Amino acid sequence: MLKQRRQAAERVAEDFRKVEAAADEAAMLAATCVSTMIEQRAAANLPVATGLDAIKLMMDATADLVAARRKLMELHGELVLVRNGIGIKGFGDTSECPPAAELDKSSHLRVVA
């Protein structure tokens, strides 16, 4: 039974790491896209107002992706509780995740143009 629980935890951890990597990648790509949109508007000698609504939407999407990544960070603590609750000790990354209150004190990323 413990072997099955450990295998289940390993599968979840493997998929979770992939989700975290994808979230990081998506946020980075979105931020790069905002920069590219602004750079290329200038490179094409377009008026400053060109594409502002699209840039704003991309900035909002970037902020949403960063917020999703933050939720994944918070999820670490919940996964530790699940791991402990099913009797698995010392599995994977055993360092404690920072409490949510500590996360709130960190500097917040803001999308600006």
Summary of the structure (lengths in Angstrom):
residues: 113
radius of gyration: 19.5
end to end distance: 54.1
largest distance: 65.9
contacts: 253
relative contact order: 0.15
helix: 73%
strand: 0%
